[in-house]
Amino acid sequence: MKATIDAHKECIAFDDLSVTFKDAVRITRDLGYRYLWIDSLCIVQDDIDDWTTEAQNMPEIYGSSVVTLAALGSADGSGGCQTGADADGQRETWRRTEVANGDDHVRFFERQPTYWYREYGDNPYKHESFGNNPLRTRAWTLQERELPVRSILFSSRMLLWQCRTMKSSSELPWSEVQVMDDFLPVLVHNEPGEDLRSESALARSRWFNMVEDYSTRFTTWESYKLPALLGLKAKFSMDIGSSEYSSGIFQAHMPSALMWRVKPRRPEEQTTVFNAFQPRRPIKWRAPSWSWAAIDGATTYDSQRLTGNVTISSTQSPTQSDFGMTYETGLRSPFCVAEHLGFTQNAALFVNGRVLSLRSERIAEQCKVPLAGGIIYLVNTNDEIAGAFFPDIPLDCGSINTIICLEVCREPYYSSEQLPARLQVSASQLGSQDEFDKHPMVMGLGLTSDTEGEGVYRRIGLVRWVARSRFDGVSVVKLCLV
C-alpha cells in the first residue's frame, strides 16, 4: 500500500509476515537464493499505475524466476507451504517402500498412488472433479501455473513439481508428462485449408483450453476477471505474434472464438466453489455479450472440437468448417483509463451475416430441470424441430420466445458433442459423411434485439444443428453485436 511503502523499503519484520510468506522465505534461503518476489508485497496494491505495469510484466517475472513456489493447499496466508494434510487437516499415514534393483528402483504403495493431474486438479478430460486444493480455485493463480519455467507446488497431500519437460510428485518422482496429461483434441478449421498442425491452430487450442480452465476459477471482485488474465494474454500475444485482442478473445481466433457455450451446474453434481451458483452475469457490465468473460460460470469450446475418432493424420474433410456468409467487418472497442488491464467499455463487434428467426420450445423430457441445462429446441412456423439452443443464462431467456439465429459456421460431421435425440430423428438420413456433406447443418449465435437501436443485438446463447437450407433465400445483413 502507498501508506506503508516507505517503511517497507527500509525493512519488513519477519514476524509481521504471514505463515505462508515465512515458509516461502525459509524455503528460498534453504535453496540457496537471496531474492523472493511476492506479488502482494512487490506490487503497490492501491497504485493503479504500478499495478498496471507489473501485471503486464508477469510473463517476464515468472518466466525469469529460478523457481515459483505455490502454496496450492492453503486457503489463506495462515496455511503455509505445507503438505500431507487431508481436507480435515489430518496428516495421511499411507505407507510405501522402495526396493533397489541395480540402477532401477521399484516403489510399492499401500494404496493406488495419486497422479499429478488428479492432485493438482488439472482435469484434462473435463469429466472429473478439480481436486481439493484451494489455490486451484483462484483466477489469479492460473498464470502462476502457466508462466514459470519451473514450479514447486505444496498441495494438500504431497509435493508437486512442474517444469517445461516434466511433471512429478513426491509419490511418483519419475513421472514424466504423458500424452494423456496434456490431451489436445483436434479442432475444426478456423478457415478453409488451415493446417491443424500449424502453430496458429495449436495456439488456438491452447488458448481455448486455458479459457475453459480459467472460467472454473473465481476472483474476489467481479471486475478482476479480465485483469487477472492479463499476464497470460501478454504471453500468448508474443507466442502468436498478434496483439489484437478484446475482452478475452484474440482476433486471430475469430470466428471460432465466438462459439463458446456455458456449462450449467446440474443438480446431481456435488456442490463446490466452482459450481455453487448457476451461471450468471456480473452485477456491473464487464464485457460484451459475445465474450465468454461476460459470464460467471464454466464455459466450453467443445463445439470447435472433434471426436477422438479423428486425428490430424486423418483425411482433412472431417475437419473442414467453412464460415458461410458470416464475416467480421470491424470492432468498436474504446478503452477506459485502465486499457492495459483488459477493461473495455461498450465494445461492439460488427459482422455481415444471414439471420433466421426461430421459436424456442422447451421439450419436457429434455428440460425436467431447465436451469440444469436442458436443451431448448428451435422450431419453425410449421412446428418442425429446426435446431437446438443452449442459453448462456437460462433465466434471461424465460421471456424470450423468438431466437434470432446468426449463421456462423458449418457443423462438423465428427463433432465432439452428440446430436440430440430429437434432431437425430430428423437427420437419420444423414448417416454417412457423404450424405451429411450433401445436407449441411450450421451452428451460430442466438441473439435478441438490444435497446441501443435498430440492427443492434446481444448474444443470449449458442445455436447448433440448424439445416443450412433454412437460410436459402435469406439476404446478408449488417449486424452490430454488443
C-alpha positions as CSV (number, residue, x, y, z in Angstrom):
1,M,0.0,0.0,0.0
2,K,1.1,3.6,-0.6
3,A,0.9,4.3,3.1
4,T,3.4,1.6,4.0
5,I,5.8,1.6,1.0
6,D,8.4,3.9,2.6
7,A,8.5,1.8,5.7
8,H,8.7,-1.5,3.7
9,K,11.6,-0.1,1.7
10,E,13.5,0.2,5.0
11,C,12.5,-3.2,6.4
12,I,9.8,-5.8,6.7
13,A,9.9,-7.5,10.0
14,F,9.9,-11.3,9.6
15,D,7.4,-11.7,12.4
16,D,5.0,-9.4,10.6
17,L,4.8,-11.8,7.6
18,S,2.0,-14.4,7.2
19,V,2.8,-18.1,7.8
20,T,2.9,-18.7,4.1
21,F,5.3,-15.9,3.5
22,K,7.5,-17.0,6.3
23,D,7.6,-20.5,4.8
24,A,8.5,-19.1,1.4
25,V,11.4,-17.1,2.9
26,R,12.8,-20.2,4.6
27,I,12.5,-22.3,1.5
28,T,14.2,-19.6,-0.6
29,R,17.1,-19.5,1.8
30,D,17.3,-23.3,2.1
31,L,17.5,-23.4,-1.7
32,G,20.5,-21.0,-1.6
33,Y,18.8,-17.9,-3.0
34,R,18.6,-14.4,-1.7
35,Y,15.7,-12.8,-3.5
36,L,12.0,-13.6,-3.4
37,W,9.2,-12.0,-5.3
38,I,5.8,-11.8,-3.6
39,D,3.1,-10.2,-5.6
40,S,1.2,-8.5,-2.8
41,L,4.5,-7.0,-1.4
42,C,6.3,-6.2,-4.6
43,I,3.2,-4.5,-6.3
44,V,1.7,-1.4,-4.7
45,Q,-1.8,-2.7,-4.4
46,D,-3.6,0.7,-4.3
47,D,-1.5,2.3,-7.1
48,I,-3.2,1.7,-10.4
49,D,-0.2,2.7,-12.4
50,D,2.2,0.4,-10.6
51,W,-0.4,-2.4,-10.6
52,T,-1.0,-2.0,-14.4
53,T,2.7,-2.0,-15.2
54,E,3.6,-5.1,-13.1
55,A,0.5,-7.0,-14.2
56,Q,1.8,-6.7,-17.8
57,N,5.2,-7.9,-16.7
58,M,4.0,-11.2,-15.2
59,P,5.4,-13.3,-18.1
60,E,8.8,-11.8,-17.6
61,I,8.7,-12.0,-13.8
62,Y,7.5,-15.7,-13.7
63,G,9.5,-16.7,-16.8
64,S,12.7,-15.3,-15.5
65,S,12.5,-16.7,-12.0
66,V,14.5,-19.7,-11.0
67,V,11.5,-21.4,-9.5
68,T,8.0,-20.5,-8.4
69,L,6.6,-21.6,-5.0
70,A,2.9,-22.2,-4.9
71,A,1.0,-22.9,-1.6
72,L,-1.5,-25.0,-3.5
73,G,-3.2,-26.5,-0.4
74,S,-3.5,-23.2,1.6
75,A,-6.8,-21.4,1.7
76,D,-5.1,-18.2,3.0
77,G,-1.9,-16.8,4.4
78,S,-2.2,-18.9,7.6
79,G,-2.0,-22.2,5.7
80,G,1.7,-22.1,4.9
81,C,3.7,-24.1,2.4
82,Q,2.8,-27.4,3.9
83,T,1.9,-30.8,2.5
84,G,0.5,-34.1,3.8
85,A,-2.9,-33.0,5.2
86,D,-6.3,-34.1,4.0
87,A,-9.4,-31.9,3.8
88,D,-9.9,-32.2,7.6
89,G,-6.3,-31.1,8.3
90,Q,-5.3,-34.6,9.3
91,R,-2.0,-36.0,8.0
92,E,-2.2,-39.1,5.9
93,T,-0.4,-42.2,7.1
94,W,-0.2,-44.1,3.8
95,R,2.9,-46.2,3.7
96,R,5.2,-47.1,0.8
97,T,8.5,-48.9,0.4
98,E,11.2,-48.8,-2.2
99,V,13.4,-51.7,-3.4
100,A,16.6,-51.1,-5.4
101,N,17.3,-53.4,-8.4
102,G,20.7,-52.3,-9.8
103,D,20.2,-48.8,-11.3
104,D,16.4,-49.2,-11.1
105,H,14.1,-48.6,-8.2
106,V,10.7,-50.2,-7.6
107,R,8.3,-48.4,-5.3
108,F,5.4,-50.3,-3.7
109,F,2.4,-48.4,-2.4
110,E,-0.2,-49.3,0.3
111,R,-2.8,-47.8,-2.0
112,Q,-3.1,-46.6,-5.6
113,P,-0.8,-43.5,-6.0
114,T,-2.3,-40.2,-7.0
115,Y,-1.2,-38.9,-10.4
116,W,-0.1,-35.3,-10.8
117,Y,-3.1,-34.1,-12.7
118,R,-5.5,-35.5,-10.2
119,E,-3.7,-34.0,-7.2
120,Y,-3.5,-30.6,-8.8
121,G,-7.0,-30.7,-10.2
122,D,-5.9,-30.5,-13.9
123,N,-8.9,-32.5,-15.1
124,P,-7.7,-32.9,-18.7
125,Y,-10.7,-34.8,-19.8
126,K,-13.2,-32.3,-18.2
127,H,-15.3,-35.0,-16.7
128,E,-13.7,-35.3,-13.2
129,S,-13.5,-33.0,-10.2
130,F,-11.0,-30.3,-9.9
131,G,-9.4,-31.6,-6.7
132,N,-9.4,-30.1,-3.2
133,N,-6.6,-27.6,-3.3
134,P,-7.9,-24.0,-2.6
135,L,-5.3,-22.3,-4.8
136,R,-6.7,-24.2,-7.8
137,T,-9.9,-22.2,-7.4
138,R,-8.4,-18.7,-7.9
139,A,-8.3,-17.0,-11.2
140,W,-5.0,-15.1,-10.4
141,T,-3.1,-18.3,-9.8
142,L,-3.6,-19.7,-13.3
143,Q,-0.7,-17.6,-14.6
144,E,1.4,-18.9,-11.7
145,R,0.8,-22.4,-13.2
146,E,1.3,-21.5,-16.9
147,L,4.1,-18.8,-17.0
148,P,7.0,-20.1,-14.8
149,V,9.9,-22.2,-16.2
150,R,9.6,-24.5,-13.2
151,S,7.4,-24.7,-10.1
152,I,7.3,-26.4,-6.7
153,L,3.7,-26.8,-5.5
154,F,2.7,-27.6,-2.0
155,S,-0.6,-29.4,-2.4
156,S,-2.9,-30.7,0.3
157,R,-1.4,-34.2,0.3
158,M,2.0,-34.1,-1.4
159,L,4.8,-32.1,-3.1
160,L,4.4,-31.5,-6.8
161,W,7.0,-30.5,-9.4
162,Q,6.4,-29.0,-12.8
163,C,8.8,-27.7,-15.4
164,R,8.8,-27.4,-19.2
165,T,9.7,-31.1,-19.7
166,M,8.3,-33.0,-16.7
167,K,5.6,-33.2,-14.1
168,S,6.3,-35.3,-11.0
169,S,5.3,-35.6,-7.3
170,S,6.8,-36.9,-4.0
171,E,4.9,-40.1,-4.7
172,L,5.9,-40.5,-8.3
173,P,9.1,-38.5,-8.7
174,W,9.9,-40.1,-12.1
175,S,6.5,-39.5,-13.7
176,E,7.1,-37.5,-16.9
177,V,4.4,-35.7,-18.9
178,Q,2.3,-38.2,-20.7
179,V,0.1,-37.6,-23.8
180,M,-3.0,-38.2,-21.6
181,D,-1.8,-35.4,-19.3
182,D,-1.9,-32.7,-22.0
183,F,-4.7,-34.1,-24.2
184,L,-5.3,-31.9,-27.2
185,P,-8.3,-32.9,-29.3
186,V,-8.4,-31.9,-32.9
187,L,-10.1,-28.6,-33.6
188,V,-12.2,-27.8,-36.6
189,H,-10.6,-25.4,-39.1
190,N,-10.8,-21.7,-38.4
191,E,-10.5,-21.1,-42.1
192,P,-10.6,-23.3,-45.2
193,G,-7.4,-25.2,-45.8
194,E,-5.9,-24.4,-42.4
195,D,-3.1,-26.8,-41.4
196,L,-4.2,-28.2,-38.0
197,R,-0.6,-29.0,-37.2
198,S,0.4,-25.3,-37.6
199,E,1.4,-23.2,-34.7
200,S,-1.6,-21.0,-35.1
201,A,-4.0,-23.9,-34.8
202,L,-2.1,-25.4,-31.8
203,A,-2.0,-21.9,-30.1
204,R,-5.8,-21.5,-30.6
205,S,-6.3,-24.9,-29.0
206,R,-4.1,-23.9,-26.0
207,W,-6.0,-20.7,-25.6
208,F,-9.4,-22.4,-25.7
209,N,-8.2,-24.9,-23.1
210,M,-6.9,-22.1,-20.9
211,V,-10.2,-20.2,-21.2
212,E,-12.1,-23.3,-20.1
213,D,-9.7,-23.8,-17.1
214,Y,-9.9,-20.1,-16.2
215,S,-13.7,-20.0,-16.3
216,T,-13.8,-22.5,-13.5
217,R,-11.9,-20.2,-11.2
218,F,-13.1,-17.2,-9.3
219,T,-11.9,-13.7,-8.3
220,T,-12.7,-11.8,-5.1
221,W,-14.1,-8.9,-7.2
222,E,-16.1,-9.4,-10.4
223,S,-14.2,-6.7,-12.2
224,Y,-10.9,-8.6,-11.8
225,K,-11.9,-11.3,-14.3
226,L,-10.1,-9.8,-17.3
227,P,-7.2,-8.1,-15.4
228,A,-6.3,-11.5,-13.8
229,L,-5.9,-12.9,-17.3
230,L,-3.5,-10.1,-18.4
231,G,-0.2,-11.9,-17.9
232,L,-1.4,-14.9,-19.9
233,K,-2.8,-12.6,-22.6
234,A,0.6,-10.9,-22.9
235,K,2.4,-14.3,-23.2
236,F,0.0,-15.5,-25.9
237,S,0.3,-12.2,-27.8
238,M,4.0,-12.9,-28.0
239,D,3.5,-16.5,-29.0
240,I,1.1,-15.8,-31.8
241,G,2.7,-12.6,-32.9
242,S,-0.5,-10.6,-32.6
243,S,-1.8,-8.2,-30.0
244,E,-5.3,-7.7,-31.5
245,Y,-7.4,-8.7,-28.5
246,S,-10.6,-7.6,-26.8
247,S,-12.4,-8.9,-23.8
248,G,-10.7,-12.3,-23.6
249,I,-10.8,-13.0,-27.3
250,F,-8.0,-12.8,-29.9
251,Q,-8.9,-11.6,-33.3
252,A,-6.7,-14.3,-34.8
253,H,-9.1,-16.9,-33.3
254,M,-12.2,-15.3,-34.9
255,P,-14.8,-16.5,-35.6
256,S,-14.2,-19.8,-33.8
257,A,-13.7,-17.8,-30.6
258,L,-17.4,-16.8,-30.6
259,M,-18.5,-20.4,-30.4
260,W,-18.2,-21.0,-26.7
261,R,-21.0,-22.5,-24.6
262,V,-21.9,-22.2,-20.9
263,K,-21.9,-25.4,-18.9
264,P,-24.7,-25.2,-16.3
265,R,-24.4,-26.9,-12.9
266,R,-26.5,-30.0,-12.8
267,P,-28.4,-30.8,-9.6
268,E,-26.7,-34.2,-9.2
269,E,-23.3,-32.6,-9.0
270,Q,-21.5,-32.2,-5.7
271,T,-21.6,-28.5,-4.8
272,T,-18.1,-27.0,-4.8
273,V,-16.7,-23.5,-5.1
274,F,-16.8,-23.9,-8.9
275,N,-20.5,-24.6,-9.2
276,A,-22.1,-23.2,-6.0
277,F,-24.1,-20.9,-8.3
278,Q,-25.8,-21.3,-11.6
279,P,-24.0,-19.3,-14.4
280,R,-24.8,-15.6,-14.0
281,R,-23.9,-12.2,-15.3
282,P,-21.9,-9.8,-13.1
283,I,-23.7,-7.1,-11.3
284,K,-21.9,-4.4,-13.3
285,W,-21.1,-4.6,-17.0
286,R,-17.7,-6.2,-17.6
287,A,-17.6,-7.5,-21.2
288,P,-19.7,-7.6,-24.4
289,S,-22.3,-10.4,-24.6
290,W,-20.3,-12.2,-27.3
291,S,-17.3,-12.7,-25.0
292,W,-17.2,-15.6,-22.5
293,A,-15.9,-13.0,-20.0
294,A,-19.5,-11.6,-19.8
295,I,-20.5,-14.7,-17.8
296,D,-19.5,-16.0,-14.4
297,G,-19.6,-19.7,-14.9
298,A,-17.7,-22.6,-16.6
299,T,-17.6,-22.4,-20.4
300,T,-16.5,-24.8,-23.1
301,Y,-15.3,-24.7,-26.7
302,D,-16.4,-28.3,-27.4
303,S,-18.4,-27.1,-30.4
304,Q,-15.0,-26.5,-32.0
305,R,-13.6,-29.9,-31.3
306,L,-13.9,-33.3,-33.0
307,T,-14.4,-36.7,-31.5
308,G,-11.4,-38.8,-30.6
309,N,-12.0,-40.9,-33.7
310,V,-10.5,-38.1,-35.8
311,T,-6.8,-37.3,-35.8
312,I,-4.7,-34.7,-37.7
313,S,-3.4,-37.5,-39.9
314,S,-7.0,-38.4,-41.0
315,T,-8.4,-37.1,-44.2
316,Q,-8.9,-33.3,-44.0
317,S,-12.6,-33.3,-45.0
318,P,-14.0,-34.2,-41.5
319,T,-12.3,-31.1,-40.0
320,Q,-13.4,-28.6,-42.7
321,S,-15.7,-25.9,-41.3
322,D,-16.5,-23.1,-43.8
323,F,-18.0,-20.0,-42.4
324,G,-20.7,-19.4,-44.8
325,M,-21.9,-15.8,-45.3
326,T,-20.6,-14.6,-41.9
327,Y,-17.5,-12.5,-41.6
328,E,-16.2,-9.8,-39.2
329,T,-16.2,-6.2,-40.6
330,G,-14.9,-4.3,-37.6
331,L,-14.6,-3.9,-33.9
332,R,-15.5,-0.8,-31.9
333,S,-13.7,-1.0,-28.6
334,P,-12.9,2.3,-26.9
335,F,-10.8,1.7,-23.8
336,C,-11.1,3.3,-20.5
337,V,-8.1,4.6,-18.5
338,A,-7.2,1.1,-17.4
339,E,-6.9,0.0,-21.0
340,H,-3.9,-2.3,-20.3
341,L,-5.9,-4.3,-17.8
342,G,-8.3,-5.5,-20.5
343,F,-11.2,-3.4,-19.4
344,T,-13.4,-2.3,-22.3
345,Q,-16.5,-0.1,-22.4
346,N,-19.3,-0.7,-24.8
347,A,-17.2,-3.0,-27.1
348,A,-19.1,-3.8,-30.2
349,L,-18.5,-6.4,-33.0
350,F,-19.7,-5.6,-36.5
351,V,-20.5,-8.6,-38.8
352,N,-22.2,-9.3,-42.0
353,G,-24.3,-12.5,-42.0
354,R,-27.6,-14.3,-42.5
355,V,-30.1,-14.4,-39.7
356,L,-33.2,-16.6,-39.2
357,S,-35.9,-16.2,-36.6
358,L,-37.0,-19.5,-34.9
359,R,-39.3,-20.1,-31.9
360,S,-37.8,-21.6,-28.8
361,E,-39.6,-24.5,-27.2
362,R,-38.7,-26.5,-24.1
363,I,-39.2,-30.2,-24.7
364,A,-40.5,-31.8,-21.4
365,E,-38.3,-34.9,-21.4
366,Q,-35.2,-32.8,-22.2
367,C,-36.0,-30.0,-19.7
368,K,-37.1,-31.6,-16.5
369,V,-34.8,-29.1,-14.8
370,P,-34.4,-26.2,-17.2
371,L,-31.8,-24.5,-15.1
372,A,-29.7,-27.6,-15.3
373,G,-29.1,-27.0,-19.0
374,G,-31.9,-28.9,-20.6
375,I,-31.9,-28.5,-24.3
376,I,-34.2,-25.8,-25.7
377,Y,-35.3,-26.9,-29.2
378,L,-35.9,-24.4,-32.0
379,V,-39.0,-24.8,-34.1
380,N,-40.1,-23.2,-37.3
381,T,-43.5,-21.8,-38.3
382,N,-44.7,-25.3,-39.1
383,D,-43.8,-26.5,-35.6
384,E,-41.0,-28.6,-37.0
385,I,-37.9,-29.0,-34.9
386,A,-35.2,-27.0,-36.6
387,G,-32.2,-26.9,-34.3
388,A,-31.1,-26.7,-30.7
389,F,-30.4,-23.7,-28.5
390,F,-28.1,-23.6,-25.5
391,P,-28.8,-20.4,-23.4
392,D,-26.0,-18.6,-21.7
393,I,-28.2,-17.7,-18.8
394,P,-31.4,-19.8,-18.7
395,L,-33.3,-17.2,-16.6
396,D,-32.5,-14.5,-19.1
397,C,-34.4,-16.5,-21.8
398,G,-37.5,-17.2,-19.8
399,S,-39.5,-14.4,-21.5
400,I,-37.8,-14.6,-24.9
401,N,-39.8,-16.8,-27.3
402,T,-38.1,-15.9,-30.6
403,I,-34.4,-16.6,-31.1
404,I,-32.6,-14.7,-33.8
405,C,-30.1,-17.2,-35.2
406,L,-27.0,-15.9,-36.8
407,E,-25.3,-18.4,-39.1
408,V,-21.6,-18.6,-38.3
409,C,-20.1,-21.9,-39.4
410,R,-20.8,-25.4,-40.6
411,E,-21.3,-28.3,-38.2
412,P,-18.5,-30.9,-38.5
413,Y,-19.5,-34.5,-39.1
414,Y,-17.3,-35.8,-36.3
415,S,-18.4,-33.2,-33.7
416,S,-17.3,-34.0,-30.1
417,E,-20.8,-33.1,-29.0
418,Q,-23.5,-35.6,-29.8
419,L,-26.5,-34.7,-31.9
420,P,-29.6,-34.5,-29.6
421,A,-32.1,-37.4,-29.9
422,R,-34.9,-35.5,-31.5
423,L,-32.6,-34.0,-34.1
424,Q,-31.2,-37.4,-34.8
425,V,-34.6,-38.5,-36.0
426,S,-34.8,-35.6,-38.4
427,A,-31.3,-36.3,-39.6
428,S,-31.5,-40.1,-39.7
429,Q,-31.0,-39.9,-43.5
430,L,-27.6,-38.3,-42.9
431,G,-25.9,-41.3,-41.5
432,S,-22.9,-41.3,-43.8
433,Q,-20.4,-38.4,-44.2
434,D,-21.3,-38.1,-47.8
435,E,-24.9,-37.6,-47.0
436,F,-24.1,-35.3,-44.2
437,D,-22.0,-33.2,-46.6
438,K,-24.9,-33.0,-49.1
439,H,-27.2,-31.7,-46.4
440,P,-25.0,-29.5,-44.2
441,M,-26.0,-28.1,-40.9
442,V,-24.7,-24.9,-39.2
443,M,-24.0,-23.5,-35.8
444,G,-24.2,-19.9,-34.8
445,L,-25.2,-17.4,-32.2
446,G,-28.6,-17.0,-30.6
447,L,-29.4,-13.3,-30.5
448,T,-32.0,-10.9,-29.3
449,S,-32.6,-7.3,-30.2
450,D,-30.8,-4.7,-28.0
451,T,-32.3,-1.5,-26.8
452,E,-29.4,0.6,-28.3
453,G,-31.1,0.8,-31.7
454,E,-32.0,-0.9,-34.9
455,G,-29.6,-3.6,-36.1
456,V,-28.0,-3.9,-32.6
457,Y,-28.1,-7.3,-31.0
458,R,-26.7,-9.1,-28.0
459,R,-25.8,-12.7,-27.6
460,I,-28.0,-14.9,-25.4
461,G,-26.8,-18.4,-26.3
462,L,-25.3,-20.8,-28.8
463,V,-27.3,-22.3,-31.7
464,R,-26.5,-25.8,-33.1
465,W,-27.6,-28.2,-35.8
466,V,-29.8,-25.9,-38.0
467,A,-30.0,-27.1,-41.6
468,R,-28.2,-24.6,-43.8
469,S,-31.0,-24.9,-46.4
470,R,-33.2,-23.0,-43.9
471,F,-31.2,-19.9,-44.8
472,D,-31.8,-20.3,-48.5
473,G,-33.1,-17.0,-49.9
474,V,-32.1,-15.1,-46.8
475,S,-30.1,-11.9,-47.6
476,V,-26.9,-10.9,-45.9
477,V,-27.4,-8.1,-43.4
478,K,-25.2,-6.0,-41.3
479,L,-25.3,-6.5,-37.5
480,C,-23.8,-4.8,-34.5
481,L,-23.2,-7.2,-31.6
482,V,-22.8,-5.6,-28.2
